[in-house]
């Protein structure tokens, strides 16, 4: 006696795939929400200080921080939101 026939197995597989997809979508939304809730200081600490000692915000001009932000965005794989928050924090 078969526990599942092909039709039931297909429906079950699709259901599992849909649930898995929903979990991934919700998890990615949560990650972007977490980033948007963080301050520039938090993002600076988590992303910049993990690789090197960071200079004082007064070390560079506002224009220099903009340039540094663009350069480090690609190196640290920062989103535009993260980069903008960090640069604004450093320019204050």
C-alpha positions in Angstrom: 0.0 0.0 0.0 1.4 3.4 -1.0 1.4 6.1 1.5 1.4 8.9 -1.1 0.5 8.7 -4.7 2.1 10.9 -7.3 -0.5 13.6 -7.2 -0.3 13.9 -3.4 3.5 13.9 -3.5 3.4 16.7 -6.1 1.0 18.8 -4.0 3.1 18.2 -0.9 6.3 19.2 -2.7 4.7 22.4 -4.0 3.4 23.2 -0.5 6.9 22.8 1.0 8.4 24.9 -1.7 5.9 27.7 -1.2 6.4 27.7 2.6 10.2 27.7 2.1 9.9 30.6 -0.3 7.8 32.6 2.1 10.3 32.1 4.9 13.1 33.3 2.7 11.1 36.4 1.7 10.2 37.2 5.3 13.7 36.7 6.4 15.1 39.1 3.8 12.5 41.7 4.7 13.5 41.4 8.3 17.2 41.9 7.5 16.5 45.1 5.5 14.3 46.4 8.3 17.0 45.7 10.9 19.5 47.7 8.8 17.1 50.6 8.4 16.6 50.7 12.2 20.3 50.9 12.9 22.0 54.3 13.4 25.0 55.4 11.4 27.2 54.9 14.5 26.1 51.3 14.8 26.7 50.6 11.2 30.1 52.3 11.4 31.0 50.2 14.4 29.8 46.9 12.8 31.3 47.5 9.3 34.3 49.8 9.5 35.9 48.8 12.8 35.9 45.1 12.1 38.6 45.5 9.5 40.8 48.4 10.7 41.1 51.1 13.2 38.9 53.9 12.2 40.0 57.5 12.3 38.3 60.2 14.2 35.4 61.7 12.2 37.2 65.1 12.3 40.2 63.6 10.5 38.6 64.1 7.1 36.4 66.8 5.5 32.8 66.2 4.5 33.8 65.8 0.9 36.6 63.4 1.8 34.1 61.3 3.8 31.8 61.1 0.8 34.7 59.8 -1.4 35.8 57.4 1.4 32.2 56.2 1.7 31.9 55.4 -2.0 35.2 53.5 -2.0 34.4 51.5 1.2 30.9 50.8 0.0 32.2 48.5 -2.7 35.0 47.0 -0.4 32.6 46.3 2.5 29.6 45.4 0.4 27.5 48.1 1.9 24.0 49.1 0.7 23.4 52.7 -0.3 21.3 53.1 2.9 24.2 51.8 5.0 26.8 53.9 3.3 24.7 57.1 3.5 24.0 56.6 7.3 27.7 56.0 8.0 28.8 59.0 6.0 26.2 61.2 7.6 27.3 60.0 11.0 31.0 60.8 10.2 30.1 64.2 8.8 28.3 65.3 12.0 
